[in-house]
Amino acid sequence: MGDFSIQISSNLVNSLAGDDEKSKKKTKRTRTKLPRDPQRPHTKTNQKQVSDGFETKKGPAATGWPLQPPMFLPVTPPAHSSSAELDAIRSVLQESERVVERLQKQEENMAQEVTQRAKDLRDKEFKLPYQKPLPCVAENEACLACYKEHLKDPLKCAHLVRNFADCARRVRQQVSSAE
């Protein structure tokens, strides 16, 4: 990690020191009265007062500035913390990769389960119930084949037509007796 420094602008220093004209208008300074020394009644100018950790001069030459200007100090993070931070980041990345893998496996399992359930539902919904075969299919096919074979003389198929009609009659009788 690179070095970096903190810079303090003159506007910030002015606003903190109270030399800003706006702050003079807005805030009113209250001066604390110090007990006068009876032996030195006229020592008002050039006295030093300590307030808020800054030593300032009293009198017409008072500026409110600290005696020592602020210093620009380079701030460098400790070297051992960067490797510790990298190790922490690596461990977090490894853990997140494990979580992603688990989620992917869970997603695959859920997708398979959903696919299987959808297939089961589709099979149940669209599966036709057992249907009875059509009666007299063989007799019907025999009649049709005979008609194709004897286009010019359909009377040759009369006995097949009679078989088909007898079959149809029997099925009707069975259905009506079952009801």
BELSUL-V65647 format. One record per backbone hydrogen bond with DSSP energy under -0.5 kcal/mol. NH is the residue of the N-H (numbers start at 1). CO is the residue of the C=O. Records with the same first field share a line. If there is no record, write none. Layout:
NH: CO, CO
This chain:
4: 75
6: 73
7: 5
9: 7
13: 9
14: 10
15: 11
16: 12
17: 13
18: 14
19: 14
20: 14
24: 20
25: 21
26: 22
27: 23
29: 27
31: 29
34: 32
38: 36
40: 37
43: 40
46: 58
47: 44
49: 56
51: 49, 54
54: 51
56: 49, 54
58: 47
62: 59
69: 67
73: 71
74: 72
75: 4
76: 74
82: 78
83: 79
84: 80
85: 81
86: 82
87: 83
88: 84
89: 85
90: 86
91: 87
92: 88
93: 89
94: 90
95: 91
96: 92
97: 93
98: 94
99: 95
100: 96
101: 97
102: 98
103: 99
104: 100
105: 101
106: 102
107: 103
108: 104
109: 105
110: 106
111: 107
112: 108
113: 109
114: 110
115: 111
116: 112
117: 113
118: 114
119: 115
120: 116
121: 117
122: 118
123: 119
124: 120
125: 121
126: 122
127: 123
128: 126
137: 134
140: 136
141: 137
142: 138
143: 139
144: 140
145: 141
146: 142
147: 143
148: 144
149: 145
150: 146
151: 148, 149
156: 153
157: 154
158: 155
161: 157
162: 158
163: 159
164: 160
165: 161
166: 162
167: 163
168: 164
169: 165
170: 166
171: 167
172: 168
173: 169
174: 170
175: 171
176: 172
177: 173
178: 174
179: 175
